């Protein structure tokens, strides 16, 4: 669409709202999903608007900010239309987390493409700061990796240029420009506010995890001026109003996507964990009210700041899960994700079983090898198409299981179950592989829209201060529980083989 700011700066309404209806928007990597959720938790309307990341061989992954904004507005309006005129009392916004862009603070105009969370072009800059990694982890709870926000800001500020078909951001500083996460820009377009929520800010490598404030020391490492950063607000803060979707409504319920899904699945107690299988696979475990520091190579983040209280989480990432399945489709090995189970079932367990390391966009926790690349290991002349597809499914499950083990170590106790959501949970082969490698029951969330429902819960809390988190989330029953069918010994042996292969691939990525 042609650029047009839709900011509204009228003061936010005050006063308690009971049994509120909310519009919850989950702005994701490949689509924006909008739900109208009633005060009883029932979805009244929904809509989806596709968005298209652009990829390039140098590790670039970019998105068009105007396309993202248009998807938010069009999906929100369509969901309201689908709800048949239901009046909402608040709008909540979920976001991609680590996606950044440069934009003009005065006009709101974007000054180049959005640099996706998957983008790896800041890897060299990150490597040059290696001596600061231990101190940054102490301050922020995060490993030093181009996945997070600050390296991308530094890369853009130092003249990084777009290369994935969306044009180049200005290499030299632009007077009045800022570089922020995409949520800050989107919220500014809707309300005029210059804010980010505590959960999103905690994924930046710039936030003091204990105080939940910007760290001057961390900012100095990356050459970021603290005063250029948005205000950090609670997830349930009412930050302004917008009429972008119809009648003017308050905007609240700001939260990063994976933490929203953690909340939706009622992981409210320490040690309760979920994994979302989307473009990537993201496993998070509630770590309680005290800021953790991982001893096992995980990220430690704010889960949410709600009702004046902060909860924390441990976070591990498989950068390519659904993206790996899409890659198989582009290679012509499958016609779509619906073919995964049939091909996995056709795999012969008597044949040599190859390993697949899902590092098509680098390896995240606990390996942190941004230059690593995906690999099949252990192929032979007898390896078949079915073997290759089976290995991809098991490789995704194996990295998630590796992350779950690291979480158990950090928490000092084993996980009791894993709650799961996302498109790939339609694959029974993946679910069985996950249960087998975890040696835990896998509980499937009954909705495909966990993130949007989590955003809705936060928006309801922002609009009605009388609600508790439990009230806002409600109760749910798994649509399916998959139990382990493999012996513990066999599971351990398979997982160790995966770890050895992943360590080899991670090492190759550093040379």
C-alpha positions in Angstrom: 0.0 0.0 0.0 1.1 3.6 -0.4 2.5 4.9 2.9 0.0 6.6 5.1 0.4 7.0 8.9 -2.7 5.9 10.8 -1.5 7.1 14.2 -4.0 8.4 16.7 -2.8 10.3 19.8 -6.0 10.9 21.8 -5.6 10.1 25.5 -6.5 6.6 26.5 -9.9 5.9 28.1 -10.0 5.1 31.8 -12.4 3.2 33.9 -13.0 -0.5 34.5 -14.4 -2.7 31.7 -16.0 -6.0 32.7 -16.5 -9.0 30.4 -14.6 -7.2 27.6 -14.5 -8.3 24.0 -11.0 -7.8 22.5 -9.4 -7.8 19.0 -6.2 -9.8 19.3 -3.6 -9.6 16.5 -0.7 -11.9 16.1 1.7 -10.4 13.5 3.9 -13.3 12.5 6.6 -14.2 10.0 4.5 -15.6 7.3 1.0 -14.4 8.2 -0.9 -12.1 10.5 -3.8 -13.7 12.4 -6.6 -11.7 14.0 -9.2 -13.0 16.4 -12.2 -11.3 18.0 -12.5 -13.0 21.5 -15.5 -12.5 23.7 -15.5 -12.0 27.4 -16.3 -15.6 27.8 -13.2 -16.6 25.9 -15.1 -17.7 22.8 -13.7 -16.7 19.4 -16.4 -14.6 17.6 -14.5 -13.8 14.5 -11.2 -14.5 12.8 -9.1 -13.6 9.7 -5.6 -14.2 8.3 -3.5 -12.0 6.1 -0.4 -13.5 4.4 2.9 -11.8 4.4 6.0 -12.7 2.5 9.6 -12.8 3.8 12.3 -12.3 1.2 15.5 -14.5 1.4 19.0 -14.1 -0.1 22.1 -16.3 -0.1 24.1 -14.0 2.2 21.8 -14.8 5.1 19.4 -11.9 4.5 15.8 -12.3 5.5 13.8 -9.1 5.1 10.1 -8.1 5.1 8.2 -5.1 3.8 7.1 -3.0 6.8 4.2 -1.5 4.9 3.0 -5.0 4.0 3.2 -6.0 7.7 1.2 -2.9 8.7 -1.4 -3.5 6.0 -1.7 -7.1 7.2 -2.4 -6.0 10.7 -5.1 -3.5 9.7 -6.7 -5.8 7.0 -6.7 -8.9 9.2 -8.1 -6.9 12.2 -10.9 -5.3 10.1 -11.8 -8.7 8.5 -12.0 -10.4 11.9 -14.3 -7.7 13.2 -16.5 -8.1 10.1 -16.5 -11.9 10.6 -17.6 -11.3 14.2 -20.8 -9.7 12.8 -20.5 -6.3 14.4 -19.3 -7.3 17.9 -18.0 -4.2 19.6 -14.5 -4.6 21.1 -13.2 -2.7 24.1 -9.5 -3.2 23.5 -6.9 -4.2 20.8 -3.9 -6.4 21.7 -0.8 -6.8 19.5 1.6 -9.7 19.4 4.8 -9.4 17.5 7.7 -11.3 16.0 10.2 -10.4 18.7 13.6 -9.8 17.2 12.6 -8.2 13.8 13.9 -4.6 13.5 13.7 -1.7 11.1 15.0 1.9 10.7 12.3 4.6 10.6 11.7 8.3 10.8 10.5 9.3 14.2 8.9 12.4 13.0 6.8 11.1 10.1 6.8 7.4 11.0 8.0 6.5 7.6 10.1 3.3 7.3 13.5 3.9 5.9 14.1 0.5 4.5 13.0 -3.1 4.9 12.4 -4.8 8.2 15.3 -7.1 9.1 13.8 -10.4 10.2 14.6 -12.3 13.3 16.0 -15.0 11.0 18.5 -12.6 9.4 22.2 -13.6 10.0 24.1 -10.7 8.4 25.2 -9.3 11.8 27.2 -12.5 12.5 30.6 -10.9 11.9 29.8 -7.9 14.1 28.6 -10.3 16.8 31.8 -12.3 16.6 33.9 -9.1 17.0 32.2 -8.5 20.3 33.0 -12.0 21.7 35.0 -10.6 24.7 31.8 -9.0 26.0 29.7 -12.1 25.8 30.0 -13.2 29.5 29.2 -9.8 30.8 26.2 -9.3 28.4 24.8 -12.7 29.5 25.2 -11.6 33.2 23.3 -8.4 32.5 20.7 -9.5 30.0 20.3 -13.2 30.4 21.0 -13.7 26.7 23.9 -15.3 24.7 25.6 -13.0 22.3 24.1 -14.1 18.9 22.8 -12.3 15.8 19.4 -13.8 16.5 18.8 -11.1 19.0 18.0 -7.4 18.4 21.1 -5.4 19.4 23.4 -7.0 16.7 20.9 -6.1 14.0 20.6 -2.5 15.3 24.4 -2.3 15.3 24.5 -3.7 11.7 22.0 -1.3 10.4 23.6 1.7 12.2 26.9 0.8 10.7 25.6 0.9 7.1 24.1 -2.6 6.6 22.2 -2.6 3.3 19.2 -4.6 2.2 19.8 -7.4 -0.3 16.7 -9.6 -0.5 14.7 -7.6 -3.0 13.3 -4.8 -0.8 15.9 -2.1 -1.3 18.6 -0.8 1.0 18.1 1.1 4.2 20.1 4.3 4.3 23.7 3.4 5.1 24.5 6.8 6.8 22.6 8.0 9.9 19.4 9.8 9.0 18.5 12.8 11.1 15.5 12.0 13.3 15.7 8.2 12.5 15.5 5.4 15.0 16.1 1.7 14.8 13.6 -0.4 16.9 11.8 -3.7 16.9 8.9 -3.9 14.6 6.4 -3.8 17.4 7.4 -0.3 18.4 6.9 1.0 14.9 3.5 -0.8 14.5 2.3 0.5 17.8 3.4 4.0 16.8 1.5 3.8 13.6 -1.7 2.8 15.5 -1.4 5.1 18.5 1.5 7.5 18.3 3.2 5.9 21.3 6.9 5.1 21.4 7.0 1.9 23.5 7.9 -1.7 23.6 6.7 -4.3 26.1 9.0 -5.9 28.8 8.9 -9.3 27.2 9.9 -8.0 23.8 12.6 -5.8 25.3 14.1 -8.7 27.1 15.0 -10.3 23.8 17.2 -7.3 22.7 20.5 -7.9 24.5 20.0 -4.3 25.8 17.7 -4.9 28.8 18.8 -5.5 32.4 16.9 -8.6 33.2 16.8 -8.0 36.9 15.5 -4.4 36.8 13.6 -4.7 33.5 15.2 -1.4 32.4 17.5 -0.5 29.6 21.1 -1.2 30.6 23.5 1.7 29.8 26.4 -0.8 29.9 24.9 -3.2 27.4 23.8 -0.3 25.2 27.4 1.0 25.2 28.7 -2.3 23.9 26.6 -2.0 20.8 26.9 1.7 20.4 23.2 2.3 21.1 22.1 5.5 22.8 19.7 4.7 25.6 17.6 7.8 24.8 17.0 6.5 21.3 15.1 3.4 22.6 11.4 3.3 23.3 9.9 3.3 26.8 9.6 -0.2 28.3 6.0 -0.8 29.5 4.2 -3.6 31.1 2.4 -6.1 28.8 -1.0 -5.0 30.1 -0.3 -1.3 29.9 -2.8 0.8 28.0 -0.5 2.7 25.6 -3.0 4.8 23.6 -6.0 4.5 21.3 -6.6 3.7 17.6 -9.4 4.0 15.1 -7.6 2.0 12.5 -10.2 -0.8 12.9 -13.3 1.2 13.3 -14.5 3.1 16.4 -11.7 4.3 18.6 -10.5 1.7 21.1 -7.7 1.4 23.6 -4.5 -0.5 22.6 -3.1 -2.8 25.3 -1.9 -6.4 25.4 1.6 -6.0 24.0 3.6 -9.1 24.0 6.1 -11.1 22.0 4.7 -14.1 20.2 6.3 -17.0 22.0 5.5 -15.7 25.5 1.9 -15.1 24.4 1.7 -18.8 23.5 3.3 -19.8 26.8 0.5 -17.8 28.6 -2.3 -19.2 26.4 -1.3 -22.7 27.3 -1.6 -21.9 31.0 2.1 -22.4 31.7 1.7 -20.3 34.8 3.8 -22.3 37.3 7.6 -22.8 37.4 8.7 -25.7 35.2 5.6 -25.7 33.0 6.7 -25.7 29.4 5.3 -25.4 25.8 6.7 -25.7 22.3 5.3 -23.9 19.3 6.1 -25.5 15.9 5.8 -22.6 13.4 8.3 -21.2 11.0 10.7 -22.2 13.8 10.2 -24.3 16.8 10.3 -22.5 20.1 10.3 -24.2 23.5 9.8 -22.0 26.6 9.5 -23.0 30.3 8.2 -20.8 33.0 11.1 -20.0 35.4 9.1 -18.1 38.1 9.4 -14.7 39.6 13.2 -14.6 40.0 15.3 -13.7 37.0 17.3 -16.8 36.0 20.6 -17.2 34.3 21.0 -20.3 32.2 24.0 -22.6 32.8 23.1 -24.7 29.8 23.2 -22.2 26.9 19.5 -21.2 26.9 18.1 -17.7 26.7 16.6 -16.2 29.9 13.8 -13.7 29.2 10.9 -11.9 30.7 7.8 -14.1 30.2 5.4 -11.2 30.9 4.9 -8.2 33.1 1.3 -8.3 34.3 -0.5 -6.8 37.2 2.7 -5.1 38.4 4.5 -8.4 38.6 7.2 -9.9 36.4 7.5 -13.6 35.5 10.5 -15.0 33.7 11.1 -17.9 31.3 13.9 -20.0 29.7 13.8 -20.1 26.0 15.3 -22.4 23.3 15.0 -22.1 19.5 15.0 -24.3 16.4 15.3 -21.7 13.8 13.8 -23.8 10.9 11.0 -26.2 11.7 8.0 -25.3 9.4 10.6 -23.5 7.3 12.5 -26.8 6.9 9.3 -28.5 5.8 8.7 -25.7 3.3 12.3 -26.2 2.0 11.5 -29.9 1.5 8.6 -28.9 -0.6 10.7 -26.5 -2.7 13.1 -29.3 -3.3 10.3 -31.4 -4.6 10.7 -34.1 -1.9 7.2 -33.5 -0.6 4.1 -32.0 -2.1 3.1 -30.4 1.2 3.2 -30.9 5.0 0.3 -33.3 4.7 2.6 -35.8 3.1 5.0 -36.0 6.1 3.3 -38.8 8.0 2.9 -41.1 5.0 6.5 -40.7 4.0 7.7 -41.2 7.6 5.7 -44.4 7.9 7.3 -45.6 4.7 10.8 -45.1 6.1 12.3 -48.5 6.9 13.6 -48.8 10.5 15.9 -51.6 9.3 17.7 -49.2 7.0 20.6 -47.0 8.1 19.0 -44.0 9.7 20.5 -40.6 8.6 20.5 -37.6 11.0 19.3 -34.2 9.9 20.5 -31.1 11.7 17.9 -28.3 11.2 20.5 -25.5 10.8 19.2 -24.0 7.6 19.4 -20.6 9.2 22.1 -21.4 11.8 22.0 -23.2 15.1 20.5 -21.5 18.1 20.5 -22.8 21.7 22.3 -24.6 23.1 24.9 -24.6 20.3 24.8 -20.9 19.2 26.5 -21.4 15.9 25.1 -18.7 13.6 27.2 -19.8 10.6 26.2 -23.5 10.9 24.2 -24.8 8.0 21.7 -27.7 7.7 23.0 -31.1 7.0 22.0 -34.7 6.5 24.6 -37.0 8.1 24.9 -40.7 7.5 23.6 -41.0 4.0 24.4 -44.0 1.8 23.5 -45.1 -1.7 20.6 -46.9 -0.2 19.1 -43.7 1.4 15.7 -42.9 0.0 13.4 -40.0 -0.2 11.4 -41.4 2.7 14.6 -41.6 4.8 15.5 -37.9 4.1 12.0 -36.7 5.0 12.0 -38.9 8.1 15.3 -37.5 9.2 14.0 -33.9 9.0 11.0 -34.7 11.2 13.2 -36.5 13.8 15.9 -33.8 13.6 13.4 -31.1 14.6 12.1 -33.2 17.4 15.7 -34.1 18.5 16.8 -30.4 18.8 13.6 -29.6 20.8 14.4 -32.6 23.1 18.0 -31.3 23.5 16.6 -28.0 24.6 14.1 -29.6 27.0 17.0 -31.4 28.7 18.9 -28.1 29.1 15.8 -26.6 30.7 15.5 -29.5 33.2 19.2 -28.9 34.1 18.6 -25.2 34.7 15.4 -25.6 36.6 16.9 -28.4 38.7 14.0 -30.7 38.0 12.6 -32.6 35.0 9.8 -31.4 32.9 6.6 -33.4 33.5 5.0 -32.8 30.1 5.3 -30.6 27.0 2.3 -28.6 25.8 2.5 -28.0 22.0 0.9 -25.9 19.4 1.5 -24.7 15.8 0.9 -26.0 12.3 3.3 -29.0 12.5 1.4 -30.5 15.4 -0.9 -31.9 12.7 1.9 -34.4 12.0 1.4 -37.5 14.2 4.9 -38.6 13.2 6.4 -35.4 14.6 4.4 -35.7 17.8 5.4 -39.4 18.3 9.1 -38.6 17.7 8.8 -35.7 20.2 7.3 -37.9 22.9 9.8 -40.7 22.3 12.8 -38.4 22.5 11.5 -36.5 25.4 10.3 -39.6 27.2 7.3 -37.4 28.2 3.7 -37.0 27.3 3.1 -34.4 24.6 -0.2 -32.5 25.1 -1.6 -30.8 21.9 -3.3 -27.5 22.4 -6.8 -27.6 20.9 -6.5 -24.4 18.9 -4.2 -23.5 16.0 -4.1 -19.9 17.4 -2.3 -20.2 20.7 -0.3 -17.0 20.2 -3.4 -14.9 19.3 -5.3 -16.3 22.2 -2.4 -15.4 24.5 -2.5 -11.8 23.1 -6.2 -11.8 23.8 -5.7 -12.8 27.4 -3.1 -10.0 27.9 -5.5 -7.5 26.3 -8.3 -8.6 28.6 -6.0 -8.1 31.6 -5.2 -4.6 30.4 -8.8 -3.7 29.9 -10.2 -5.3 33.1 -7.8 -5.0 36.1 -10.2 -7.2 38.2 -9.2 -10.3 36.2 -6.5 -12.7 37.2 -4.1 -14.5 34.7 -6.0 -17.7 35.3 -9.3 -15.9 34.6 -8.0 -14.4 31.4 -6.5 -17.6 30.1 -9.2 -20.0 31.2 -9.0 -23.8 31.2 -8.3 -26.1 28.3 -8.2 -29.8 27.6 -5.6 -31.3 25.2 -7.1 -32.4 21.8 -4.5 -35.2 21.9 -2.0 -36.6 24.3 0.9 -38.6 22.8 2.7 -40.9 25.1 6.3 -42.3 24.5 6.4 -45.6 22.6 10.2 -46.0 22.7 12.3 -47.3 25.5 14.3 -44.9 27.5 17.6 -46.5 26.5 16.8 -46.3 22.7 15.7 -42.7 23.1 18.9 -41.7 24.9 21.0 -43.4 22.3 19.2 -41.6 19.4 19.5 -38.3 21.2 23.2 -38.7 21.8 23.8 -39.5 18.1 21.9 -36.3 17.2 24.0 -34.2 19.7 27.2 -35.5 18.3 26.1 -34.8 14.7 24.9 -31.3 15.7 28.2 -30.5 17.5 30.1 -31.5 14.3 27.9 -29.3 12.2 28.2 -26.4 14.7 32.0 -26.8 14.6 32.0 -26.7 10.8 30.1 -23.5 10.9 32.8 -21.7 12.8 35.6 -22.4 10.3 
